[in-house]
Amino acid sequence: MYTFTLKDGRVLVYQRDTTGEHSDKRLSGKISVGIGGHMDPTNLSLENSLWRELDEETEIRD
């Protein structure tokens, strides 16, 4: 699952952390335009999975 976050015609762009633990060191400090992750069977829906990933990967809240 991979999502772009749009608001008022703008796309969320962010720089990845350079100090924390990363599953893929190649992405450290790189610019990203999307937030991705796996669907969790306990979330029951695509929307719930998207909100969970936004919560895990950013400080964006609904």
C-alpha distances in whole Angstrom, upper triangle without the diagonal:
4,7,11,13,16,20,23,22,21,17,16,17,18,20,18,21,23,25,23,21,18,17,17,20,20,18,20,22,20,19,15,14,10,8,6,6,6,7,10,13,15,13,14,12,9,11,12,9,8,12,12,9,12,15,14,13,16,19,18,19,19
4,7,10,13,17,20,19,17,14,13,14,15,16,16,18,21,23,21,21,18,16,16,19,18,16,18,19,17,15,11,10,6,6,4,7,9,10,14,16,18,16,17,14,11,12,13,10,8,12,12,9,11,14,14,12,14,17,16,17,18
4,6,10,13,16,15,14,11,10,12,13,16,16,19,22,24,22,22,19,19,19,21,20,17,19,20,17,15,11,9,5,5,6,9,11,12,15,18,19,16,17,14,11,11,13,11,8,10,12,9,9,13,13,12,13,15,13,15,15
4,6,10,13,12,10,7,7,9,11,14,15,18,22,24,23,23,21,21,20,22,21,17,19,19,16,13,10,7,5,7,9,12,15,16,19,22,23,19,21,18,14,13,15,14,10,12,14,12,10,14,15,13,13,15,13,15,15
4,7,10,10,8,6,5,9,11,15,16,19,22,24,23,24,22,22,22,24,23,19,21,20,18,15,11,8,7,8,11,14,17,17,20,23,23,20,21,18,15,13,15,14,10,11,14,12,9,13,15,13,11,13,10,12,12
4,7,6,5,5,6,10,13,17,18,21,25,27,26,27,25,26,25,27,26,22,23,22,20,16,14,10,10,12,15,18,20,21,23,26,26,23,24,20,17,15,17,17,13,14,17,15,13,16,18,16,14,15,12,14,13
4,5,5,7,8,12,14,18,20,23,26,29,28,29,28,29,28,30,28,25,26,24,22,19,16,13,13,15,18,21,23,23,26,28,28,24,26,22,19,17,19,19,16,16,19,18,15,17,20,18,16,16,12,14,13
4,6,9,11,14,17,21,23,26,29,31,31,33,31,32,31,33,31,28,28,26,24,21,19,16,17,18,22,25,27,27,29,32,32,28,29,25,23,20,23,23,19,19,22,21,18,21,23,21,19,19,16,17,16
4,7,10,13,16,20,22,25,29,31,31,32,30,31,30,31,30,26,27,25,23,19,17,14,15,18,20,24,26,27,29,32,32,28,29,26,23,21,23,23,19,20,23,22,19,22,24,22,20,20,17,19,18
4,7,9,13,16,19,22,25,28,28,29,27,28,27,28,26,23,24,22,19,16,14,11,13,15,18,22,25,25,28,31,31,28,29,26,22,20,23,22,18,19,22,20,17,20,22,19,17,18,15,17,17
4,6,10,13,16,19,22,25,25,26,24,25,23,24,23,19,20,19,16,13,11,7,9,12,15,18,21,22,25,28,29,25,27,24,20,19,21,20,16,17,19,17,14,17,19,16,14,16,14,16,17
4,7,10,13,16,19,21,21,22,21,22,21,22,21,17,18,16,14,11,9,6,7,9,13,16,20,21,23,27,27,24,26,23,20,18,19,18,14,15,17,14,12,14,16,13,11,12,11,14,15
4,7,10,13,16,19,19,20,18,20,19,19,18,14,15,13,11,7,6,5,7,10,13,17,20,22,25,28,28,26,28,25,22,21,22,20,17,17,19,15,13,16,16,13,11,13,13,16,18
4,6,9,12,15,15,17,16,17,16,16,16,12,12,10,8,6,5,7,8,10,13,16,20,22,24,28,28,25,28,26,23,22,22,20,17,17,18,15,13,15,14,11,9,12,12,16,18
4,7,9,12,13,15,13,16,14,14,13,9,8,6,6,4,6,9,11,12,14,17,21,23,25,29,29,27,30,28,25,24,24,22,20,20,20,16,15,16,15,12,11,14,15,19,21
4,7,9,10,11,10,12,11,10,11,7,6,5,5,6,7,10,11,11,13,15,18,21,23,27,27,25,28,27,24,24,23,21,19,19,18,15,14,15,13,10,10,13,15,19,22
4,6,6,9,8,12,11,10,11,9,6,6,8,10,11,14,14,13,15,17,20,23,24,28,28,26,30,28,26,25,25,22,20,20,19,16,15,16,14,11,11,13,16,19,23
4,6,9,9,12,11,9,10,9,5,5,9,11,13,17,17,17,18,19,22,26,27,31,31,30,33,32,29,29,28,26,24,24,23,20,19,19,17,14,15,17,20,23,26
4,7,9,12,13,11,13,12,8,9,12,15,16,20,20,19,20,20,23,26,27,31,30,30,33,32,30,30,29,26,25,25,23,20,20,19,17,15,15,17,20,23,27
4,6,10,11,10,13,12,9,10,13,16,16,19,19,17,18,18,20,23,23,27,27,26,30,30,28,27,26,23,22,22,20,17,18,17,14,12,14,16,19,22,25
4,7,9,8,12,11,9,12,14,17,17,20,19,17,17,16,18,21,22,25,25,25,28,28,27,27,25,22,22,22,19,17,18,17,14,13,15,17,20,23,26
4,5,6,9,8,7,11,12,14,14,17,16,14,14,14,16,19,20,24,24,24,27,27,25,25,24,21,20,21,18,16,17,17,13,12,15,18,20,23,26
4,6,9,9,10,13,14,16,15,18,16,14,13,12,14,17,18,22,23,23,25,25,23,24,23,20,20,21,18,15,17,18,14,13,16,20,21,24,27
4,5,6,7,11,11,14,13,16,15,14,13,13,15,19,20,24,25,25,27,27,25,26,25,21,21,22,20,17,19,20,16,14,17,21,23,25,28
4,5,5,9,10,13,14,17,17,16,16,16,19,23,24,28,29,28,31,30,28,29,28,25,24,25,23,20,21,22,18,16,18,22,24,27,30
4,6,9,8,11,12,16,16,16,16,17,20,23,25,29,30,29,32,31,28,29,29,25,24,25,24,20,21,23,20,17,19,23,24,28,30
4,6,5,8,9,12,13,13,13,15,18,21,23,27,28,27,29,28,25,26,26,22,21,22,21,17,18,19,17,14,16,19,21,24,27
4,6,9,10,14,15,14,15,17,20,23,25,29,29,28,31,30,27,27,27,24,22,23,22,18,18,19,17,14,15,18,20,24,27
4,7,9,13,14,15,16,18,22,25,27,31,31,30,33,31,28,28,28,25,23,24,23,19,19,20,18,14,15,18,20,23,26
4,6,10,12,13,15,17,21,24,26,30,31,29,32,30,27,27,27,24,22,23,22,19,18,20,18,15,15,18,19,23,26
4,7,10,11,14,17,21,23,26,29,30,28,30,28,25,25,25,23,20,21,21,18,16,19,18,14,14,17,17,21,23
4,6,8,10,14,17,20,22,26,27,25,27,25,21,21,22,19,17,18,18,15,14,16,15,12,12,15,15,19,21
4,7,10,14,17,19,22,25,26,24,25,23,19,19,20,18,15,16,17,14,13,16,16,12,12,15,14,18,19
4,6,10,13,15,18,22,23,20,22,19,16,16,17,14,11,13,14,11,10,13,13,10,11,14,13,16,17
4,7,11,13,15,19,19,17,19,17,14,14,14,11,9,11,11,7,7,10,10,7,9,12,11,14,15
4,7,10,12,16,17,15,17,15,12,13,13,10,8,11,10,7,9,11,10,8,11,15,14,16,17
4,7,9,13,14,13,15,14,11,13,12,9,9,11,9,6,10,11,10,9,12,16,16,17,18
4,6,9,12,11,12,12,10,13,12,8,9,12,10,8,12,13,12,12,16,18,18,19,20
4,6,9,8,9,8,7,10,9,6,8,11,9,9,12,14,13,14,17,19,18,19,19
4,5,6,8,9,9,11,9,7,10,11,9,10,13,14,13,15,18,20,19,19,19
4,5,6,8,10,12,10,9,13,14,12,13,17,17,16,19,21,23,22,21,21
4,5,9,11,12,9,9,13,13,11,13,16,15,15,18,20,22,21,20,20
4,6,8,9,5,6,9,10,8,11,13,13,14,16,18,19,18,17,16
4,7,9,7,8,11,12,11,14,16,16,17,19,21,22,21,19,18
4,5,5,6,9,10,11,12,14,15,17,18,20,21,19,18,16
4,6,5,6,9,10,11,12,14,15,16,18,19,17,16,15
4,5,5,6,9,10,11,12,14,15,16,17,15,13,12
4,5,5,6,9,10,10,12,14,15,16,14,12,11
4,5,5,6,9,10,10,12,14,15,14,13,13
4,5,5,6,9,10,10,12,13,11,11,11
4,5,5,6,9,10,10,11,9,8,8
4,6,5,6,9,10,11,10,10,11
4,5,5,6,8,10,10,11,12
4,6,5,5,7,6,8,9
4,6,6,6,6,7,9
4,6,8,9,10,13
4,7,9,11,14
4,5,8,12
4,6,10
4,7
4
